[in-house]
Amino acid sequence: MSYFLVLSKTHGETVLAQYQRLRADKLLCDIVLVAGGTEFPAHRSLLACSSDYFRSLFKDYTRESKASLIKLQVVTATGLQHILDFIYTSWLSLSPDTLEDTLEAASYLQVLEAIQLCSQYMISNLTLENCCFFANVASKYGIGDALSAANRYISSKFRELLLCNVDSVGLLELNTESLMDVLDSEGMPGVRELSLLALVLEWLRNNKLSAVKSNLILSKIRYGLIPVEELTNLYSTHESLQTPFIKSLILKAMNYHSLGHQQPLIQSTQTTLRSQRTHVALVGGGTQMDGLVREVLAFDPYLKKFRSLTELKVKVQNHCVCVVGNFLYVLGGEAIEINENGKVVTTVVNNQVYRYDPRFNRWAEAAGMLERRAQFACCAVDGRIFAIGGRSGIESPHSSMEVYDIKTNTWQKAEHLPQKMHGHACTVYRNTIYISGGVHTNQRESSRQVFKFNILERQWRPCAAMSIARFSHQMAAVKDKIYTFLGMYEPFCDIEKYDPIENQWTRLKPLLNDRFSYGLVVVEGSILLIGGKKWHNAQEVSTPSVLEYDVDEDSWTELCRLPRPLYGSQCALLQLPDPTEP
């Protein structure tokens, strides 16, 4: 015997529509619900199918199972009206004015689908005007998804919220859970820590908490990011900052500010910028029109945007940069000397070292290197900076290496290179320094030689030589491999990959055009070549292009273009604050 099982897609909607018609005509209603003095006729069967509360209420052994009228003391008439409309039609009408009444009724009556719709409504309709209100509602009724979404929105829009009237957007009424979640956020673009602290202090005045909870909230502030003068003033005028626990955090921050050159070594959450994106700093070099420039550009590789970050103390080229503790160090190079008429007299190789702190947009001068160096290599390993080789003049190459001790702000001589060299490249792989190429002692041509220096062994050792001699080129370590890129006056455009385990080089896909005097940086596994020069009609021409090399695909693409052609810049990765802070 055969049979067919057929589904009607409209039966359920038809039955629900008929229930709504019976309700409108007040036919076959067997229960009256009362909320806020208003009566609502309804049908027990549909209520029991839609609500866990009513299903339990209407069981045979309860007193209410036989009652014809039930008073609901907790819910409002508005909330009950909206929930009954949803039960009978599947449609839920929501607005900020009725949201809390509706959620209160849905939660009390255990209409779970209505609660989920309220959550979706809040998540999809967050604005500056309602985000704090939605966060408070979600916190009150334990709606985790909506609460998390509201907290993320508040964090991402905190700068805009601070620029609004804090009373009108509800920041001072924000629930404790949301405030602490926001203060834990790493993604709060454009907000100064001082502004956060001021808001928290005002919030604490409006929300009386125990000392323990107040301390917990205030401990989320990153006091190391607040200028000493402001911190001292606030500490002296606010009792909530004078509890033993918060006082210890403030004293630690003041001690951090007093340590000066040691700051890169003592970084913590308290001194870390609330920034999720890393930027590329383009330091030094120049343009064909203007010559060497002071302006340091910041490049956002994700948004592909450039902006002015700061200005160098001196115009410089053939220098080096490195980063320790999110502090940028600019070392040596050739600086320009200007006469009284503003004309360039000469370029002078220097030993100066400057340190830039992006937290406060400040430059400081560190101890100078023992040797004047240009066209040298530098890197940071284990909190120390190594300056390697280079030249102090046109005919004065170095074989020396020196190490900067950040803790003592001093330079010390280290193991010499196997020979004098300049124009070599450098990278670090697993605490081992690798250098390649350059022009060596008594040689006029570029070298193919490669050396490595293990920090623990403290000895230079030769590695397999490159297949191409290179000078004034760049190196980068990515995903357990080391890459070398184009240098000056090379007959080829090939790049090479080195395997440190196998001690072997492999040629890779070449660039379509020559390129030299460019900046290089590694961003999340991709290598960027920024600006530089190329040959055109037997002339050196600056280029504005930013090229991206995908190490997995061995492929090149043009990522974007500089605001103007730039050559000779050195690049470093930095976390930067937003340029427009309230």
C-alpha positions in Angstrom: 0.0 0.0 0.0 1.5 3.3 -1.1 0.9 6.8 0.3 2.1 10.4 -0.2 3.2 12.8 2.6 2.5 16.3 1.5 3.4 19.5 3.3 1.2 22.7 3.2 3.3 25.8 3.4 0.3 28.0 4.2 -1.6 26.0 6.8 0.3 27.3 9.8 -0.1 30.9 8.7 -3.8 30.3 8.0 -4.4 28.8 11.5 -2.6 31.8 13.1 -4.6 34.3 11.0 -7.8 32.6 12.1 -6.8 32.9 15.7 -6.2 36.6 15.2 -9.7 36.9 13.6 -11.2 35.1 16.6 -9.3 37.4 18.9 -10.4 40.5 17.1 -14.1 39.4 17.1 -13.7 38.2 20.8 -14.9 34.7 19.8 -14.0 31.5 21.8 -11.7 33.5 24.1 -11.4 31.5 27.3 -9.0 33.7 29.3 -8.7 37.4 30.1 -5.2 38.8 30.9 -5.0 42.0 32.8 -2.0 44.3 32.8 -1.9 47.9 34.0 -5.7 47.9 34.4 -6.3 46.9 30.7 -8.0 43.6 29.8 -6.8 41.4 26.9 -9.1 38.5 25.9 -7.1 35.5 24.6 -7.1 31.8 23.9 -5.4 29.4 26.4 -4.3 27.0 23.7 -2.4 29.5 21.7 -0.8 31.1 24.8 0.3 27.7 26.0 1.9 26.9 22.6 3.8 30.2 22.5 4.9 30.7 26.1 6.6 28.5 28.6 5.1 30.6 31.3 1.5 30.0 30.2 2.2 26.4 29.5 3.1 25.9 33.1 0.4 28.2 34.4 -2.4 26.3 32.6 -1.6 22.8 33.8 -4.4 21.0 35.6 -2.9 21.1 39.1 -2.5 24.9 39.2 -5.0 27.3 40.7 -4.9 29.5 37.5 -5.8 26.5 35.2 -9.5 27.0 35.9 -9.4 30.8 36.3 -11.1 33.0 33.7 -9.1 36.1 34.5 -5.4 36.4 35.4 -3.7 39.6 36.6 -0.1 40.1 35.5 1.5 42.5 38.0 5.0 42.6 36.5 4.3 43.5 32.8 2.9 46.7 31.5 -0.1 47.0 29.2 2.1 48.2 26.3 4.5 45.2 26.8 1.7 42.7 27.0 -0.1 44.2 23.9 3.1 43.8 21.8 3.7 40.2 23.0 0.1 39.2 22.3 0.3 40.8 18.9 3.5 38.7 18.2 1.9 35.5 19.5 -1.1 36.0 17.2 0.6 37.4 14.1 4.3 36.5 14.3 5.0 40.3 13.9 6.7 42.2 16.6 6.6 46.0 16.6 9.7 47.6 18.2 10.9 51.1 18.8 13.2 52.6 21.5 10.2 53.9 23.3 8.6 50.4 23.6 11.6 48.2 23.6 12.0 47.8 27.4 8.3 47.2 28.0 8.3 44.6 25.2 11.4 42.8 26.6 10.1 42.9 30.1 6.9 41.1 29.0 8.8 38.7 26.7 11.2 37.8 29.5 8.6 37.4 32.2 6.2 35.4 29.9 9.2 33.4 28.5 8.4 34.1 24.8 11.9 33.2 23.6 11.4 34.1 19.9 10.3 37.6 20.8 13.5 38.0 23.0 15.6 37.0 20.1 13.9 39.5 17.8 14.5 42.2 20.3 18.2 41.2 20.3 18.3 41.4 16.5 16.6 44.8 16.6 19.2 46.3 18.9 22.1 44.8 17.0 20.9 46.1 13.7 19.9 49.6 14.8 22.8 50.9 16.9 23.4 54.6 16.6 25.2 57.2 18.7 21.9 58.3 20.2 20.8 54.8 21.4 23.9 52.6 21.8 24.2 53.3 25.6 20.5 52.8 26.1 20.6 49.5 24.2 23.6 48.4 26.2 21.8 49.1 29.4 18.7 47.2 28.3 20.7 44.2 27.0 22.6 44.1 30.3 19.4 44.4 32.4 17.7 41.4 30.6 20.9 39.4 30.1 20.9 39.4 26.3 24.5 38.6 25.6 24.7 39.0 21.8 23.1 42.5 21.9 25.2 43.5 24.9 28.5 42.5 23.1 27.4 44.3 19.9 26.5 47.4 21.8 29.8 47.4 23.7 31.8 47.0 20.5 29.9 49.8 18.9 30.5 52.1 21.9 34.2 51.4 21.8 34.5 52.0 18.1 32.5 55.2 18.3 33.8 56.5 21.7 35.5 59.5 20.1 32.2 60.6 18.5 30.3 60.0 21.7 32.7 62.2 23.7 32.2 64.9 21.2 28.5 64.7 21.8 26.8 65.9 24.9 27.5 63.0 27.3 24.2 63.4 29.0 22.2 63.2 25.8 23.9 60.0 24.6 23.7 58.4 28.0 27.4 57.8 28.7 27.1 58.8 32.3 24.2 56.3 32.7 26.1 53.4 31.1 25.9 50.2 33.0 29.0 49.0 34.9 29.5 45.9 32.9 29.5 47.8 29.6 31.8 50.5 30.9 34.4 48.0 32.0 34.1 46.1 28.7 34.7 49.4 26.8 37.7 50.3 29.0 39.2 46.9 28.2 38.9 47.5 24.5 42.0 47.7 22.2 39.9 49.3 19.4 39.1 52.8 20.5 40.3 55.0 17.6 41.0 58.7 18.2 40.5 58.7 22.0 43.1 60.0 24.4 43.5 58.2 27.7 43.1 61.6 29.5 39.6 61.9 28.0 38.8 58.4 29.1 39.9 59.1 32.6 37.9 62.3 32.8 34.8 60.5 31.6 35.3 57.7 34.2 35.8 60.2 37.0 32.5 61.9 36.0 30.8 58.6 35.7 31.9 57.6 39.2 30.4 60.8 40.6 27.1 59.9 39.0 27.2 56.2 40.0 28.0 55.5 43.6 30.0 52.3 43.9 32.0 50.6 46.5 35.7 51.2 46.7 36.4 47.7 45.4 34.3 48.3 42.2 35.5 51.8 41.8 39.1 50.5 41.9 38.3 47.8 39.4 37.0 50.4 36.9 39.8 52.9 37.4 42.4 50.1 37.0 41.3 49.8 33.4 42.8 53.3 32.6 46.3 53.3 31.1 47.9 55.9 33.3 51.2 55.6 31.4 49.5 57.2 28.4 48.6 60.4 30.4 51.0 63.3 30.6 52.6 63.7 34.0 51.3 67.2 34.6 47.7 66.2 33.9 48.0 63.0 36.0 49.4 64.9 38.9 46.6 67.5 38.8 43.9 64.9 38.6 45.4 62.8 41.4 45.5 65.8 43.7 41.8 66.7 43.1 40.0 63.3 43.1 39.8 61.1 46.1 38.9 58.1 44.0 42.4 58.2 42.6 44.0 58.2 46.0 43.1 54.7 47.2 46.2 52.6 47.8 45.6 50.4 44.7 45.0 53.2 42.2 47.8 55.3 43.8 50.2 52.5 43.2 49.2 52.4 39.5 49.7 56.2 39.2 53.0 56.1 40.9 54.1 53.4 38.6 53.1 55.5 35.6 55.0 58.5 37.0 58.0 56.4 37.5 57.7 55.2 33.9 57.7 58.9 32.7 60.8 59.6 34.8 62.9 56.8 33.3 63.3 58.5 29.9 65.6 56.3 27.7 64.6 53.1 29.6 61.0 53.4 28.6 61.1 51.0 25.6 62.2 48.1 27.9 59.3 48.5 30.5 56.3 48.4 28.2 53.0 47.0 29.6 49.3 47.3 29.0 49.4 50.6 30.9 51.7 52.1 28.3 50.2 50.4 25.2 48.2 52.5 22.7 44.6 51.4 22.2 45.2 50.8 18.5 44.4 47.7 16.5 46.1 48.6 13.3 49.8 48.9 12.7 51.1 51.7 10.4 54.3 52.0 8.3 56.4 55.0 9.2 58.4 56.4 6.2 61.5 58.1 7.6 64.0 60.3 5.8 64.9 60.3 2.1 63.6 62.9 -0.3 62.0 63.9 -3.6 63.6 65.0 -6.8 61.9 68.4 -6.6 62.6 69.2 -2.9 65.6 67.2 -2.1 65.8 65.6 1.4 62.6 66.1 3.5 61.9 66.3 7.2 58.3 65.1 7.0 57.7 61.5 8.3 54.7 59.9 6.6 52.5 57.3 8.2 51.0 54.7 5.8 48.0 52.6 6.7 48.4 49.4 4.5 44.9 48.3 5.2 43.1 51.5 4.1 45.9 52.4 1.7 46.1 55.9 3.1 49.0 58.2 3.9 49.2 61.1 6.4 51.8 63.3 7.9 53.0 61.9 11.3 55.9 64.2 12.5 59.1 65.9 11.4 62.6 64.8 11.7 65.1 66.8 13.7 67.5 66.8 10.7 67.0 65.9 7.0 68.8 62.6 6.5 69.6 59.9 3.9 71.5 56.6 4.0 70.4 56.2 7.6 68.8 53.3 9.5 65.7 52.9 11.6 64.5 50.3 14.0 61.7 49.9 16.6 61.9 48.8 20.3 58.8 48.8 22.5 56.9 50.8 19.9 59.6 53.6 20.0 61.1 54.6 16.7 64.9 55.0 16.6 66.6 56.9 13.7 70.3 56.3 13.5 73.2 58.0 11.7 73.1 58.7 8.0 74.1 61.7 6.0 72.6 65.0 7.2 72.6 68.2 5.1 74.5 71.3 6.2 72.9 74.6 5.2 74.7 77.9 5.0 73.3 81.3 6.1 71.7 81.9 2.6 69.8 78.6 2.9 71.9 76.8 0.3 73.2 73.3 0.8 76.9 73.3 1.6 77.6 69.6 2.0 76.3 66.4 3.4 78.0 65.1 6.6 77.9 61.6 8.0 76.8 61.7 11.6 76.5 59.4 14.6 73.3 60.9 16.0 70.5 58.8 17.3 67.0 60.2 17.8 64.0 58.4 19.4 60.4 59.1 18.6 57.5 58.3 21.0 54.2 58.0 19.1 52.2 58.0 22.4 53.0 61.7 22.9 54.4 62.7 19.5 57.8 63.5 21.0 61.4 63.3 19.9 64.3 62.8 22.2 68.0 62.5 21.5 69.7 59.3 22.6 73.4 58.7 23.1 75.2 59.0 19.8 77.0 56.0 18.2 80.7 55.5 18.8 81.3 55.8 15.0 79.7 58.1 12.4 77.9 55.8 10.0 76.1 55.9 6.6 75.0 53.1 4.3 75.3 50.7 7.3 72.9 48.1 8.7 71.0 48.1 12.0 68.6 45.8 13.8 67.0 45.2 17.2 67.5 41.9 19.0 66.5 41.2 22.6 66.0 44.9 23.4 69.4 45.9 22.1 70.2 47.8 18.9 73.1 46.7 16.7 74.8 49.1 14.3 76.8 47.2 11.7 79.5 48.4 9.3 78.9 51.3 7.0 81.1 54.3 6.2 82.0 57.5 7.9 83.0 59.2 4.5 83.2 58.3 0.9 86.5 56.3 1.3 86.1 55.3 5.0 84.3 52.0 5.4 83.9 50.3 8.8 84.4 46.7 10.0 83.1 47.6 13.4 79.8 46.7 15.1 78.5 48.4 18.1 75.5 47.7 20.4 73.2 50.2 22.1 72.2 49.3 25.7 68.8 51.0 26.1 68.9 50.5 29.9 72.1 52.5 30.3 71.8 54.7 27.2 75.3 53.8 26.1 77.0 52.2 23.1 79.6 49.5 23.4 81.9 48.0 20.8 81.1 44.5 19.7 82.6 41.8 17.5 84.1 43.1 14.3 82.8 42.1 10.9 84.9 39.7 8.8 85.9 42.7 6.7 85.1 46.4 6.1 81.9 46.9 4.3 79.1 49.3 3.5 75.9 49.2 1.5 75.1 45.8 2.9 71.6 44.6 4.0 70.5 43.1 7.3 67.6 41.1 8.8 67.0 39.0 11.9 65.8 35.4 12.0 65.5 33.5 15.3 67.8 35.9 17.2 70.5 35.5 14.5 71.6 38.5 12.5 72.1 38.0 8.7 73.9 40.5 6.5 74.4 40.2 2.7 76.2 41.9 -0.1 77.6 45.5 0.0 80.9 46.7 -1.1 83.8 45.1 0.9 87.4 46.1 1.6 89.5 46.9 -1.5 86.6 45.9 -3.8 84.9 48.3 -6.2 82.2 45.9 -7.1 79.2 44.6 -5.1 79.6 41.4 -3.2 77.6 38.1 -3.1 78.8 37.1 0.4 76.4 36.4 3.3 77.3 36.2 7.0 75.4 35.5 10.1 75.9 36.5 13.8 74.4 34.4 16.6 73.7 36.6 19.6 74.8 33.8 22.0 77.8 32.6 20.1 79.0 36.1 19.5 80.8 35.1 16.3 80.4 35.9 12.6 80.1 32.9 10.3 79.9 32.7 6.5 76.7 31.4 4.8 76.0 30.3 1.2 76.6 33.2 -1.1 73.8 34.8 -3.1 73.7 34.1 -6.9 73.6 37.9 -7.5 76.0 40.5 -6.2 74.0 43.3 -4.5 74.7 46.7 -3.1 72.4 49.1 -1.2 69.7 46.5 -1.3 67.2 45.2 1.3 66.5 41.9 3.2 63.5 40.6 5.0 62.7 37.5 7.0 59.2 36.0 6.4 57.8 32.6 7.3 61.1 30.9 8.1 62.8 32.2 4.9 65.0 35.2 4.1 64.5 37.3 1.0 66.9 39.7 -0.7 65.7 42.4 -3.1 67.1 44.7 -5.7 70.0 47.0 -5.1 71.7 49.8 -7.1 72.9 49.3 -10.6 72.0 45.6 -10.9 71.8 44.0 -14.3 68.9 41.8 -13.3 65.6 42.4 -11.5 65.6 39.0 -9.8 65.0 38.4 -6.1 66.2 35.5 -4.1 65.0 33.3 -1.2 67.3 31.8 1.4 66.6 28.7 3.5 68.5 29.1 6.8 68.1 25.3 7.5 69.3 24.1 4.2 71.8 27.0 3.7 70.6 27.4 0.1 69.4 30.2 -2.1 66.6 30.1 -4.7 65.9 32.6 -7.4 62.3 33.9 -7.6 60.0 35.8 -9.9 61.7 39.1 -10.9 60.3 42.6 -10.7 59.1 43.9 -14.1 61.2 47.0 -13.7 64.4 47.9 -11.8 64.1 49.6 -8.4 66.5 50.9 -5.9 66.7 53.4 -2.9 63.2 52.1 -1.8 61.8 51.5 1.6 60.9 47.9 2.6 58.7 46.6 5.4 56.9 43.3 6.2 53.2 43.5 7.0 51.4 40.3 7.9 53.5 38.0 5.7 53.6 40.3 2.7 56.5 42.5 1.8 56.0 46.1 0.7 58.5 48.0 -1.5 57.7 51.7 -1.1 58.8 54.4 -3.5 62.4 54.5 -4.6 64.1 55.2 -7.9 64.3 53.5 -11.3 66.1 54.2 -14.6 64.2 56.0 -17.3 66.0 57.3 -20.5 69.3 56.9 -18.8 68.1 59.1 -15.9 67.4 58.2 -12.2 63.7 58.9 -11.7 61.8 58.7 -8.5 58.6 56.6 -8.4 55.5 56.9 -6.2 54.4 53.3 -6.5 54.0 50.9 -3.5 54.5 47.3 -4.6 53.4 44.2 -2.6 55.2 40.9 -2.9 53.2 37.8 -1.9 55.7 35.2 -0.6 53.2 32.3 -0.9 52.2 33.1 -4.5 55.6 34.5 -5.6 53.7 37.4 -7.2 53.9 41.2 -7.4 51.1 43.7 -7.4 50.9 47.5 -7.2 49.2 48.2 -3.9 48.8 52.0 -4.2 50.8 55.1 -4.8 52.5 57.6 -2.6 51.3 61.2 -2.4 54.5 62.2 -4.2 57.5 60.2 -5.5 59.9 59.5 -2.6 63.3 57.8 -2.5 65.7 56.8 0.2 63.1 56.4 3.0 63.6 53.8 5.6 60.5 52.0 6.9 59.3 50.7 10.3 56.1 49.3 11.8 54.5 51.4 14.6 51.2 51.5 16.5 50.0 55.0 16.1 47.2 57.0 17.8 44.5 58.5 15.6 45.5 61.9 14.3 42.2 63.6 15.4 41.7 63.1 19.1 39.2 64.9 21.3 
